[in-house]
Amino acid sequence: MPDDKNPHFIRRTLITGLLILLPLFITYVLIAFLFNIFTGVGAPLLTGLLRLFGAGELAYPLVLVINLVLSLAVIFLLGLVGTNILGRRLLTAFEGLLLRLPLVKTIYSSAKQVIETFQGPSRSFQRVVLLQYPRQGLWSIGLVATERADNLNLVPGNKVLAVFVPTTPNPTSGYLVIISPKDVIDLDFSIEDAFKFIVSGGIVGKDLA
């Protein structure tokens, strides 16, 4: 049984807890955001109607319940829209409109890239490797994006790998390294395993193999 006073055990446990809490926190922020919108728009109208019918004392609890139901309904409806062909076309058209606005384009595209990275990293990268980066003797985890022809004769052989080296604890930023396939070591990690390892600073995850 681990020693509760061990600083490594405490740190590992805290980071694991944060990784569990993060998606819950994001969900809470989204629902709270919608909740506040409906409160600002609908609460005065609902309160006025209830007072008109002599039930003003019910205004506060009813507003809370109705706003929560509306928030969950909006999220559910967006999910329905995003899972059918017509809905996806509408979302694509709306996205195209957003991408025409200068400031909104930058913010929206950056946020979307971050979400897509965490939502489905296995669709973006082929495998997990070790490479000596940023110098010989220091090993970093890399995600192989593509294998390309070496038309510039950068390395021995006719192929190079485009490898993304993520940073800790934010794996959505990092460095792109062009390297010879002979200079990497394949790891028995899934892409998801690699992201857990990187986000936790090497605390969460299996042994290198």
C-alpha positions as CSV (number, residue, x, y, z in Angstrom):
1,M,0.0,0.0,0.0
2,P,1.5,3.4,-1.0
3,D,2.7,5.8,1.7
4,D,0.2,8.7,1.8
5,K,3.1,11.0,2.9
6,N,5.2,10.2,-0.2
7,P,5.3,13.4,-2.3
8,H,5.3,11.5,-5.6
9,F,2.2,9.6,-4.6
10,I,0.5,12.8,-3.5
11,R,1.4,14.6,-6.8
12,R,0.4,11.6,-8.9
13,T,-3.0,11.4,-7.1
14,L,-3.7,15.1,-7.5
15,I,-2.9,15.1,-11.2
16,T,-5.1,12.0,-11.8
17,G,-7.9,13.8,-10.0
18,L,-7.5,16.9,-12.1
19,L,-7.6,14.8,-15.3
20,I,-10.9,13.3,-14.1
21,L,-12.3,16.7,-13.1
22,L,-11.4,18.6,-16.3
23,P,-14.2,17.2,-18.6
24,L,-16.7,17.6,-15.7
25,F,-15.6,21.2,-15.3
26,I,-15.9,22.0,-19.0
27,T,-19.4,20.5,-19.0
28,Y,-20.4,22.6,-16.0
29,V,-19.0,25.8,-17.6
30,L,-21.0,25.1,-20.8
31,I,-24.3,24.4,-18.9
32,A,-23.7,27.4,-16.6
33,F,-23.1,29.7,-19.6
34,L,-26.4,28.6,-21.2
35,F,-28.2,28.8,-17.9
36,N,-27.1,32.4,-17.4
37,I,-28.3,33.3,-20.9
38,F,-31.8,31.9,-20.3
39,T,-31.9,33.5,-16.8
40,G,-31.2,36.9,-18.2
41,V,-33.7,36.6,-21.1
42,G,-36.5,34.5,-19.6
43,A,-36.5,35.1,-15.9
44,P,-38.2,38.6,-15.9
45,L,-40.9,37.3,-18.2
46,L,-41.6,34.2,-16.3
47,T,-41.6,36.0,-12.9
48,G,-44.0,38.6,-14.3
49,L,-46.4,35.9,-15.5
50,L,-46.4,34.0,-12.2
51,R,-47.0,37.2,-10.3
52,L,-49.9,38.0,-12.6
53,F,-51.5,34.7,-11.7
54,G,-50.8,35.2,-8.0
55,A,-48.0,32.6,-7.8
56,G,-45.0,34.9,-7.4
57,E,-43.5,32.8,-4.6
58,L,-42.9,30.0,-7.1
59,A,-40.9,32.2,-9.5
60,Y,-37.4,31.5,-8.2
61,P,-37.5,27.6,-8.1
62,L,-39.4,27.4,-11.4
63,V,-36.9,29.7,-13.1
64,L,-34.0,27.5,-11.9
65,V,-35.7,24.3,-13.1
66,I,-36.8,25.7,-16.5
67,N,-33.4,27.2,-17.2
68,L,-31.6,24.0,-16.4
69,V,-34.0,22.0,-18.6
70,L,-33.6,24.5,-21.5
71,S,-29.8,24.4,-21.2
72,L,-29.8,20.6,-21.4
73,A,-32.3,20.7,-24.3
74,V,-30.1,23.1,-26.3
75,I,-27.1,20.8,-25.9
76,F,-29.2,17.7,-26.9
77,L,-30.6,19.4,-29.9
78,L,-27.2,20.5,-31.1
79,G,-26.1,16.9,-30.8
80,L,-29.1,15.8,-32.9
81,V,-28.3,18.5,-35.5
82,G,-24.6,17.4,-35.6
83,T,-25.5,13.7,-36.2
84,N,-27.6,14.0,-39.4
85,I,-26.6,15.0,-42.9
86,L,-28.8,18.1,-43.1
87,G,-27.6,19.3,-39.7
88,R,-24.0,18.8,-40.6
89,R,-24.6,20.9,-43.8
90,L,-26.2,23.7,-41.7
91,L,-23.3,23.6,-39.3
92,T,-20.8,23.7,-42.1
93,A,-22.5,26.7,-43.7
94,F,-22.5,28.5,-40.3
95,E,-18.9,27.6,-39.8
96,G,-18.1,29.1,-43.2
97,L,-19.8,32.3,-42.1
98,L,-17.7,32.5,-38.9
99,L,-14.5,31.9,-40.9
100,R,-15.1,35.0,-42.9
101,L,-15.0,37.3,-39.9
102,P,-11.3,38.3,-39.2
103,L,-11.1,38.2,-35.4
104,V,-13.7,35.4,-34.9
105,K,-11.9,33.3,-37.6
106,T,-8.7,33.2,-35.5
107,I,-10.4,32.4,-32.2
108,Y,-12.9,29.9,-33.7
109,S,-10.3,28.0,-35.8
110,S,-7.9,27.8,-32.8
111,A,-10.5,26.5,-30.4
112,K,-11.7,23.9,-33.0
113,Q,-8.2,22.6,-33.5
114,V,-7.8,22.1,-29.7
115,I,-11.1,20.3,-29.4
116,E,-10.5,18.1,-32.4
117,T,-7.1,17.1,-31.0
118,F,-8.6,15.8,-27.8
119,Q,-11.7,14.5,-29.4
120,G,-10.0,12.2,-31.8
121,P,-6.2,12.3,-31.8
122,S,-6.0,8.8,-33.2
123,R,-7.4,10.1,-36.5
124,S,-4.5,12.6,-36.8
125,F,-1.4,10.6,-36.0
126,Q,-0.2,7.2,-37.1
127,R,1.9,5.9,-34.2
128,V,3.9,6.9,-31.1
129,V,7.7,7.0,-31.2
130,L,10.7,8.0,-29.1
131,L,13.3,10.4,-30.7
132,Q,16.3,12.2,-29.4
133,Y,15.1,15.8,-29.2
134,P,16.0,18.7,-28.6
135,R,19.5,17.2,-28.6
136,Q,21.3,13.8,-28.5
137,G,20.9,12.1,-25.2
138,L,17.5,13.7,-24.4
139,W,14.5,11.5,-25.4
140,S,11.1,12.9,-26.3
141,I,7.8,11.3,-27.2
142,G,6.7,12.1,-30.7
143,L,3.5,11.4,-32.7
144,V,4.1,10.4,-36.3
145,A,1.9,12.4,-38.6
146,T,3.1,11.3,-42.1
147,E,5.8,9.6,-44.0
148,R,7.0,11.6,-47.0
149,A,9.5,11.3,-49.8
150,D,12.9,12.9,-49.1
151,N,13.3,14.9,-52.3
152,L,15.9,17.1,-50.7
153,N,18.1,14.2,-49.6
154,L,18.0,15.4,-46.0
155,V,18.7,11.9,-44.6
156,P,20.1,8.6,-45.8
157,G,17.4,6.8,-47.7
158,N,14.4,8.2,-49.6
159,K,11.9,8.7,-46.8
160,V,11.5,11.1,-43.9
161,L,8.9,11.2,-41.0
162,A,7.0,14.3,-40.0
163,V,6.8,13.9,-36.2
164,F,4.9,16.2,-33.9
165,V,6.6,16.5,-30.5
166,P,3.9,17.8,-28.0
167,T,4.7,19.9,-25.0
168,T,3.7,19.2,-21.4
169,P,1.1,19.8,-19.9
170,N,-0.5,21.3,-23.0
171,P,-0.1,18.8,-25.9
172,T,-1.9,21.0,-28.4
173,S,1.3,23.0,-28.8
174,G,4.7,21.6,-29.7
175,Y,7.3,21.2,-32.4
176,L,7.3,19.6,-35.9
177,V,10.5,17.5,-36.5
178,I,11.5,16.1,-39.9
179,I,13.5,13.0,-39.1
180,S,14.8,9.8,-40.6
181,P,12.7,6.6,-39.8
182,K,16.0,5.1,-38.6
183,D,16.3,7.7,-35.8
184,V,13.0,6.9,-34.1
185,I,12.0,4.0,-31.8
186,D,8.4,2.7,-31.9
187,L,6.6,2.6,-28.6
188,D,3.9,0.2,-27.6
189,F,1.6,3.1,-26.9
190,S,-1.7,4.0,-28.4
191,I,-2.2,7.7,-29.2
192,E,-4.5,8.0,-26.2
193,D,-1.8,6.5,-24.0
194,A,0.7,9.0,-25.2
195,F,-1.6,12.0,-24.6
196,K,-2.3,10.8,-21.0
197,F,1.4,10.4,-20.4
198,I,2.2,13.9,-21.8
199,V,-0.6,15.8,-20.1
200,S,0.3,14.3,-16.7
201,G,4.0,15.0,-17.1
202,G,4.9,11.3,-17.2
203,I,3.0,10.5,-14.0
204,V,0.0,8.7,-15.5
205,G,0.7,5.9,-18.0
206,K,2.4,2.6,-18.6
207,D,6.1,1.9,-18.7
208,L,8.0,2.7,-21.9
209,A,8.2,-0.5,-24.0
